């Protein structure tokens, strides 16, 4: 008998494999734009801070530094599009934001200090070489995934959140430690008010408005700050309507061995942090990052970093603060973050538009940042709850890794007597904590152990789901 045709009113059980994962869903245009803009607002200060520090240190004029900021926004957008949309084996295809890595600021200043355009050319040459090396190493680096069980990932995710909180505190104080009003009651009060506004909006609003509570909080906080003279329009004055980051604006890249070694170390630090961030984000969005995802994400990081100097940008890496935004809003679509990447590209091409976002006072951003970064730490604690801390030496692993990882936060001058290249690694609490957690997990749960239960070994407690 021939099979009977199915009609639309047949009761057919839906095929789960045909349903889109929330990561791959698209939202209505307005929601897509506002949610993407919220990601841009969360990361903006982090993107513009490195060029604002490096430019004057190298000897660039204010106008050249402004050009460098626009280039950083443009290249951050390109790198974010690579991560979220991807092609071939490039891109994690997660709601993963990329921007200028702050890990490279200290070595870049050491490389280019007071050398002007020549210093910038040497920095860009070193970034290109380090990025190509990272791209080659990505498939091998991703195989380290088995060394990131919950006892390790939970520790690192917690460290990511805790390490970012001081950034929010500095923003709350005013951002510039040399300013006369740094840490004033007015700045801290505005940060506290913004924090209360964000929490109230999250509590009172529903649906999509609740999801963009951070963005609404930044808007309301900025409007409240206007009467107090905390919102400056200086950024808008003299800003060009259109501006393209001219390729090799500061000259063709130069290649110096010492500079290349320094930036290669920074690249390894960035790859370690990106791996931890992808694992954290994978858990938050319900699509655990496997070896292929890590490999694609690292390829996007390194390819974006290699292309960045062409447009006068720096090394690109993961932005952990946006992981907190995903955790808080529950908006898991990678296309939302891709929209944010597109907005960054437009901001890089339109200095006036970039200046509008710069109107948000840092204390306002700091108040919202406390919620964002605290959400990342909370996700880490949630992961640690699955790590069987009551068994074996897992609690000791977490204690030692957290303690060592917090050294750069609690005692910023702790490693000042160490060589500069070594400090690149040690001054990153995320990297040192990650390395300590991996080494101790191997020492206590693997090496010399004839048999160990999955929980004691710190391996994943969740069931493994086969890919369709």
Secondary structure as the mmCIF struct_conf table of DSSP 4:
data_model
#
loop_
_struct_conf.conf_type_id
_struct_conf.id
_struct_conf.beg_label_comp_id
_struct_conf.beg_label_asym_id
_struct_conf.beg_label_seq_id
_struct_conf.end_label_comp_id
_struct_conf.end_label_asym_id
_struct_conf.end_label_seq_id
HELX_LH_PP_P HELX_LH_PP_P1 UNK A 2 UNK A 6
TURN_TY1_P TURN_TY1_P1 UNK A 8 UNK A 9
BEND BEND1 UNK A 10 UNK A 10
HELX_RH_3T_P HELX_RH_3T_P1 UNK A 16 UNK A 18
BEND BEND2 UNK A 19 UNK A 19
HELX_LH_PP_P HELX_LH_PP_P2 UNK A 20 UNK A 21
HELX_RH_3T_P HELX_RH_3T_P2 UNK A 22 UNK A 24
HELX_RH_AL_P HELX_RH_AL_P1 UNK A 29 UNK A 58
TURN_TY1_P TURN_TY1_P2 UNK A 59 UNK A 59
HELX_RH_AL_P HELX_RH_AL_P2 UNK A 62 UNK A 84
TURN_TY1_P TURN_TY1_P3 UNK A 85 UNK A 85
STRN STRN1 UNK A 87 UNK A 87
TURN_TY1_P TURN_TY1_P4 UNK A 88 UNK A 89
STRN STRN2 UNK A 90 UNK A 90
BEND BEND3 UNK A 94 UNK A 95
STRN STRN3 UNK A 98 UNK A 100
HELX_RH_3T_P HELX_RH_3T_P3 UNK A 102 UNK A 104
HELX_RH_AL_P HELX_RH_AL_P3 UNK A 105 UNK A 112
TURN_TY1_P TURN_TY1_P5 UNK A 113 UNK A 114
HELX_RH_AL_P HELX_RH_AL_P4 UNK A 116 UNK A 141
HELX_RH_3T_P HELX_RH_3T_P4 UNK A 142 UNK A 147
HELX_RH_AL_P HELX_RH_AL_P5 UNK A 150 UNK A 173
TURN_TY1_P TURN_TY1_P6 UNK A 174 UNK A 174
BEND BEND4 UNK A 175 UNK A 175
TURN_TY1_P TURN_TY1_P7 UNK A 177 UNK A 178
BEND BEND5 UNK A 179 UNK A 179
TURN_TY1_P TURN_TY1_P8 UNK A 180 UNK A 183
HELX_RH_AL_P HELX_RH_AL_P6 UNK A 185 UNK A 204
HELX_RH_AL_P HELX_RH_AL_P7 UNK A 207 UNK A 211
TURN_TY1_P TURN_TY1_P9 UNK A 212 UNK A 212
HELX_RH_AL_P HELX_RH_AL_P8 UNK A 213 UNK A 226
TURN_TY1_P TURN_TY1_P10 UNK A 227 UNK A 229
TURN_TY1_P TURN_TY1_P11 UNK A 234 UNK A 238
BEND BEND6 UNK A 241 UNK A 241
TURN_TY1_P TURN_TY1_P12 UNK A 247 UNK A 250
BEND BEND7 UNK A 252 UNK A 252
HELX_RH_AL_P HELX_RH_AL_P9 UNK A 257 UNK A 285
TURN_TY1_P TURN_TY1_P13 UNK A 286 UNK A 286
HELX_RH_AL_P HELX_RH_AL_P10 UNK A 291 UNK A 308
HELX_RH_3T_P HELX_RH_3T_P5 UNK A 309 UNK A 311
TURN_TY1_P TURN_TY1_P14 UNK A 312 UNK A 312
STRN STRN4 UNK A 316 UNK A 318
HELX_RH_AL_P HELX_RH_AL_P11 UNK A 320 UNK A 329
HELX_RH_AL_P HELX_RH_AL_P12 UNK A 334 UNK A 349
HELX_RH_AL_P HELX_RH_AL_P13 UNK A 351 UNK A 357
TURN_TY1_P TURN_TY1_P15 UNK A 358 UNK A 359
BEND BEND8 UNK A 360 UNK A 360
HELX_RH_AL_P HELX_RH_AL_P14 UNK A 362 UNK A 384
TURN_TY1_P TURN_TY1_P16 UNK A 385 UNK A 386
BEND BEND9 UNK A 387 UNK A 387
TURN_TY1_P TURN_TY1_P17 UNK A 389 UNK A 390
BEND BEND10 UNK A 391 UNK A 391
TURN_TY1_P TURN_TY1_P18 UNK A 392 UNK A 393
HELX_RH_AL_P HELX_RH_AL_P15 UNK A 394 UNK A 405
TURN_TY1_P TURN_TY1_P19 UNK A 406 UNK A 406
HELX_RH_AL_P HELX_RH_AL_P16 UNK A 407 UNK A 410
TURN_TY1_P TURN_TY1_P20 UNK A 412 UNK A 417
BEND BEND11 UNK A 418 UNK A 418
HELX_RH_AL_P HELX_RH_AL_P17 UNK A 420 UNK A 426
TURN_TY1_P TURN_TY1_P21 UNK A 427 UNK A 427
HELX_RH_AL_P HELX_RH_AL_P18 UNK A 429 UNK A 445
TURN_TY1_P TURN_TY1_P22 UNK A 446 UNK A 448
BEND BEND12 UNK A 450 UNK A 450
TURN_TY1_P TURN_TY1_P23 UNK A 454 UNK A 458
BEND BEND13 UNK A 462 UNK A 462
HELX_LH_PP_P HELX_LH_PP_P3 UNK A 463 UNK A 467
#
